[in-house]
Amino acid sequence: MSDTSNTNNKENRTVTIRGIDSKLYERLVNLARETGKTVGEVTNQAIGNFLSAISEAEMITSNVKDGIKSTGKAFIDGFNESKRNVLVVSNIGEITVFKSEIISTGRPVSFRNIGKLILPDIDQDTLERYVDSIISVDELVVPPSINKLMITRKARFVKRITQQQ
């Protein structure tokens, strides 16, 4: 036999499965007749769908677990920030904050739960020294001079970072 025949035989070999519920098997046979397929084709499709659903469920579970971990970490970070001398600016639809305003607080600032946060004249040094975190912001607008990759170190749950025009 050639390798192709060998492979083909392995893919389509006869398999006996013990412990199959006779009523389920009867339903499977009827479904095969109704659809014009063989019992093997219907069984393969059912097993394939089942394994695919298991795989999808595992992926969803993993994503949910990661989301819970991230949310818990953000909560703990927020709690720890409250112990430090951090000014929290939160729950605002849209706000424009200038570099001089940030510096004048004399302490780190955390921006949270803001629809649109505009930092029109912030520079990299001010960002590093005075912006503690940017959390749950739909749109963050920064000047073109800001390194967007560096700002992501301070950002969590930010949907979009854009540059001023």
C-alpha positions in Angstrom: 0.0 0.0 0.0 1.1 3.5 -0.7 1.4 6.2 2.0 -1.7 7.9 0.7 -3.8 4.8 1.1 -2.4 4.3 4.6 -3.3 7.9 5.6 -6.7 7.6 3.9 -7.4 4.3 5.8 -6.5 6.0 9.1 -8.8 8.9 8.4 -11.8 6.7 7.5 -11.3 3.6 9.5 -14.1 1.7 11.3 -14.3 2.7 15.0 -16.4 1.0 17.6 -17.6 3.1 20.5 -18.9 1.2 23.5 -21.6 2.6 25.8 -23.5 4.6 23.2 -27.1 5.2 24.3 -29.3 3.2 21.9 -32.0 5.9 21.8 -29.4 8.5 20.8 -28.0 6.2 18.2 -31.4 5.6 16.8 -32.0 9.3 16.5 -28.6 9.7 14.8 -29.6 7.0 12.3 -32.9 8.7 11.5 -31.2 12.0 11.1 -28.7 10.5 8.7 -31.6 9.0 6.6 -33.5 12.3 6.6 -30.5 14.3 5.5 -29.2 11.7 2.9 -25.9 11.3 4.8 -24.2 8.3 6.3 -24.2 7.7 10.0 -20.4 8.3 9.9 -20.8 11.7 8.2 -23.4 12.9 10.7 -21.3 11.5 13.6 -18.2 13.2 12.3 -20.1 16.5 12.0 -21.6 16.2 15.5 -18.2 15.4 17.1 -16.5 18.2 15.1 -19.2 20.7 16.2 -18.9 19.5 19.8 -15.1 19.8 19.9 -15.3 23.3 18.3 -17.8 24.4 20.9 -15.5 23.1 23.7 -12.6 25.0 22.2 -14.7 28.2 21.9 -15.9 27.9 25.5 -12.3 27.4 26.7 -11.2 30.6 24.8 -14.2 32.6 26.2 -13.4 31.3 29.7 -9.8 32.3 29.4 -10.8 35.8 28.1 -13.2 36.3 31.0 -10.6 35.2 33.5 -8.1 37.7 32.0 -10.7 40.4 32.1 -11.4 39.7 35.8 -7.7 39.8 36.6 -7.3 43.1 34.8 -10.3 44.7 36.5 -9.1 43.4 39.9 -5.6 44.8 39.3 -7.0 48.2 38.2 -9.1 48.2 41.4 -6.2 47.4 43.6 -4.0 49.9 41.8 -6.7 52.5 42.4 -6.9 51.7 46.1 -3.1 51.9 46.4 -3.2 55.3 44.6 -5.7 56.6 47.1 -3.1 55.9 49.8 -0.5 57.9 47.9 -0.9 61.6 47.3 -2.5 61.2 43.9 -5.2 63.7 42.6 -8.0 61.7 40.9 -9.9 63.4 38.1 -12.9 61.2 37.2 -16.4 60.7 35.9 -16.4 63.5 33.2 -17.8 63.4 29.7 -15.1 65.6 28.2 -12.3 67.7 29.6 -9.3 69.6 28.3 -6.4 69.9 30.8 -3.3 72.0 30.1 0.2 71.2 31.1 0.3 74.2 33.5 -2.8 72.9 35.3 -1.3 69.5 35.8 2.0 70.9 37.1 0.3 73.3 39.4 -1.3 70.4 41.4 2.2 69.6 42.6 1.4 65.9 42.7 0.6 63.1 40.3 -2.8 63.1 38.6 -4.9 60.0 37.7 -7.5 60.5 35.0 -10.4 58.0 35.2 -13.7 57.2 33.6 -13.6 60.1 31.1 -15.3 60.1 27.7 -12.8 62.4 26.0 -9.6 63.6 27.6 -7.7 66.3 25.7 -4.1 67.1 26.8 -3.3 69.7 24.2 0.2 70.9 25.3 1.5 68.1 27.4 5.1 67.1 26.8 6.9 63.8 27.5 8.6 65.0 30.7 5.3 66.3 32.2 3.6 63.1 31.2 6.3 61.0 33.0 6.5 63.1 36.1 2.9 64.2 36.7 0.5 61.8 35.0 0.2 58.8 37.3 -2.4 56.9 35.2 -5.1 57.2 32.5 -7.9 54.6 33.1 -11.2 53.9 31.4 -11.0 56.8 28.8 -12.9 56.5 25.6 -10.7 58.9 23.6 -7.3 60.4 24.7 -6.1 63.3 22.5 -2.4 64.2 22.8 0.0 66.4 20.8 2.0 64.8 17.9 5.2 65.2 20.0 4.0 62.6 22.5 5.3 59.1 22.0 2.1 57.0 21.9 3.9 53.8 22.9 5.2 55.5 26.1 1.8 56.8 27.0 0.4 53.3 26.9 2.5 52.5 30.0 0.2 54.8 31.9 -3.0 53.9 30.1 -5.4 51.1 30.9 -8.8 50.5 29.3 -8.3 53.4 26.9 -10.3 52.8 23.7 -8.6 55.2 21.4 -5.5 57.4 21.4 -5.4 60.2 18.8 -3.1 63.0 18.0 -4.2 66.7 17.7 -4.5 68.0 14.2 
